[in-house]
Amino acid sequence: MSIVLLAVVAQAQIKMHSDSHVSLGTLSGSWDIGTQLYPSGRVFFNTCDTTRWHWVTVATPGCPTGKCWIVTAPGNKYKHNFFVTGSGYVFQRGRYTASDNSNQMNPNEITNPGAVLERVTGVWYTPVDGGDGRANAGENRRVGISAQELMRVLPEAVTADEDGLLYVDYDALTVFLIETVKEQRRQIEAMRKVMVENNLMEPEER
């Protein structure tokens, strides 16, 4: 198969193949790595057929409020159900997390969940720029917890990126909130039973 090299800029290249399809790729990859455009209209991305894909629009944010978004279909071009801003905030309509029993090995019931939450402090804070440590212009106060503080009591809910910056899995804290509420309800019911038995309160009507 003959290949005609049309353009080369740094490591990028555009190729016209003998079967009339055009590929957009790099010098470092094989011929089928990148985007392949066929006269029939079919498009392959890294060897994956995109015929059944929904349309995806990606825009490089040029400022903290700039958006990188994904749209659901061509007809919803300006309906951005999911997008990420240049400052790193993710906006979405909803989210589901895989939690099927088949994905959980050796599950163990959480005990004394309140003890974990008692050692974590919720705070108001103003986001700062990771580069110079100054507050981001136009940022509103936010609420959160300290990843360093959480790591001491629940390291499973903390992870770090390649620069050592810590991130919190807030979904994990939701599980502890659920178990803490259940624990408190059991304590309240036990106290209610004792008070009823000692005629300190009327039985609850059912």
C-alpha positions in Angstrom: 0.0 0.0 0.0 1.6 3.3 -1.1 1.4 6.3 1.2 1.8 9.9 0.2 3.0 12.2 2.9 1.1 15.5 2.7 2.4 17.5 5.6 4.6 17.1 8.6 4.7 19.5 11.5 6.8 18.4 14.5 5.5 14.9 15.2 2.1 15.4 13.5 1.3 14.2 10.0 -1.5 13.9 7.5 -1.5 10.9 5.1 -3.5 10.1 2.0 -3.7 6.3 1.5 -4.1 4.4 -1.7 -7.7 3.4 -0.7 -8.5 7.2 -0.6 -8.9 7.4 3.1 -7.0 10.1 5.1 -5.3 9.5 8.4 -4.4 12.1 11.1 -1.7 10.8 13.4 1.9 11.1 14.5 5.3 9.9 13.4 5.7 7.9 16.5 2.7 5.6 16.0 1.7 3.0 13.4 -0.4 4.0 10.4 -3.7 3.1 12.1 -3.1 5.1 15.3 -5.0 8.4 15.3 -8.0 9.3 13.3 -8.9 7.6 10.0 -11.4 9.3 7.6 -12.9 7.2 4.9 -14.7 8.4 1.7 -17.8 6.4 2.9 -18.1 8.7 5.9 -16.9 6.1 8.5 -14.4 7.4 11.0 -12.0 5.3 13.1 -10.3 6.7 16.2 -7.3 4.6 17.4 -8.7 1.6 15.5 -12.2 2.0 17.1 -15.1 2.4 14.7 -17.0 5.6 15.7 -20.1 5.0 13.6 -22.3 4.5 16.7 -20.7 7.2 18.8 -22.6 10.2 19.9 -21.1 13.4 18.7 -18.3 14.7 21.0 -17.1 18.3 21.0 -13.9 19.1 22.8 -12.8 22.7 23.3 -9.5 23.7 25.0 -10.4 26.1 27.8 -8.4 29.3 27.3 -9.2 30.8 30.6 -10.4 29.6 34.1 -14.1 29.9 33.0 -13.6 28.4 29.6 -15.4 25.1 29.0 -14.3 21.8 27.6 -17.6 20.0 27.0 -19.2 16.9 25.6 -22.6 17.2 24.0 -25.2 14.5 23.6 -25.9 14.8 19.8 -25.5 17.2 16.9 -29.0 18.6 17.6 -28.0 19.5 21.1 -24.9 21.4 20.1 -25.4 24.1 22.8 -26.9 21.8 25.5 -23.8 21.1 27.6 -25.0 18.4 30.0 -21.4 17.8 31.0 -18.4 20.1 30.9 -15.1 20.9 32.6 -13.8 24.4 33.1 -10.2 25.6 32.7 -10.0 26.0 36.5 -10.7 22.3 36.9 -14.4 22.3 38.0 -16.6 19.5 36.6 -20.3 20.3 36.0 -22.7 17.4 35.3 -26.4 16.6 35.4 -26.0 13.4 37.4 -23.7 10.5 38.1 -23.8 6.8 38.9 -21.0 4.8 40.4 -20.5 1.1 39.8 -21.5 -0.7 43.1 -22.9 -4.0 42.0 -22.3 -7.0 44.4 -20.4 -8.8 41.7 -17.8 -6.0 41.8 -17.3 -6.2 45.6 -14.9 -8.8 47.1 -14.9 -9.6 50.8 -17.3 -6.9 51.9 -17.2 -6.1 55.6 -19.8 -4.1 57.5 -18.6 -0.7 58.7 -18.5 -0.4 62.5 -18.3 2.7 64.7 -18.7 5.1 61.7 -19.2 8.1 63.9 -15.7 7.8 65.2 -14.3 8.5 61.8 -16.6 11.5 61.1 -15.8 13.0 64.5 -12.1 13.3 63.5 -12.9 15.2 60.3 -13.7 18.9 60.3 -15.9 20.6 57.7 -14.6 24.0 56.7 -15.4 27.0 54.5 -12.5 27.9 52.2 -11.5 30.1 49.3 -9.9 28.1 46.4 -6.3 29.2 45.6 -4.2 28.9 42.4 -1.9 25.9 42.7 0.9 27.8 41.1 1.2 30.9 43.3 -1.0 30.1 46.2 -3.2 33.1 45.7 -7.0 33.1 45.7 -8.5 32.7 42.3 -10.2 35.8 41.0 -14.0 35.7 41.2 -14.1 32.4 43.1 -16.8 32.0 45.7 -16.2 30.4 49.1 -16.6 26.6 49.0 -17.1 23.9 51.6 -14.9 20.8 52.1 -12.5 18.9 54.3 -8.8 18.6 54.5 -7.4 15.6 52.6 -4.5 15.4 55.0 -6.8 15.2 58.0 -9.0 12.6 56.3 -5.9 10.5 55.4 -5.2 10.0 59.1 -8.5 8.3 59.7 -9.7 7.0 56.3 -6.8 6.7 53.9 -8.9 4.7 51.5 -10.8 7.9 50.6 -7.7 9.9 49.6 -5.5 9.7 46.6 -2.7 11.8 45.1 -1.8 12.9 41.7 1.7 12.9 40.1 2.5 16.2 41.8 1.5 14.9 45.2 -1.7 17.0 45.4 -4.3 15.1 47.4 -7.8 14.4 46.3 -10.8 13.3 48.4 -13.4 10.7 47.5 -16.5 12.4 49.0 -18.7 9.4 48.0 -16.9 7.4 50.6 -17.9 9.9 53.3 -21.5 9.5 52.2 -21.4 5.8 53.2 -20.1 6.8 56.7 -22.9 9.3 57.0 -25.5 6.6 56.2 -24.0 4.3 58.8 -23.8 7.0 61.4 -27.4 7.9 61.0 -28.4 4.3 61.4 -26.2 4.0 64.5 -27.8 7.1 66.0 -31.3 5.8 65.2 -30.6 2.6 67.1 -29.4 4.5 70.1 -32.5 6.8 70.1 -34.8 3.8 69.9 -33.0 2.1 72.8 -33.3 5.3 74.9 -37.0 5.6 73.9 -37.7 2.0 75.0 -36.1 2.6 78.4 -38.1 5.8 79.0 -41.3 4.2 78.0 -40.6 1.2 80.4 -40.0 3.7 83.2 -43.2 5.7 82.4 -41.1 8.8 81.4 -42.8 9.1 78.1 -45.8 7.7 76.3 -45.4 4.8 73.8 -45.1 5.9 70.2 -48.4 5.5 68.3 -48.2 3.2 65.4 
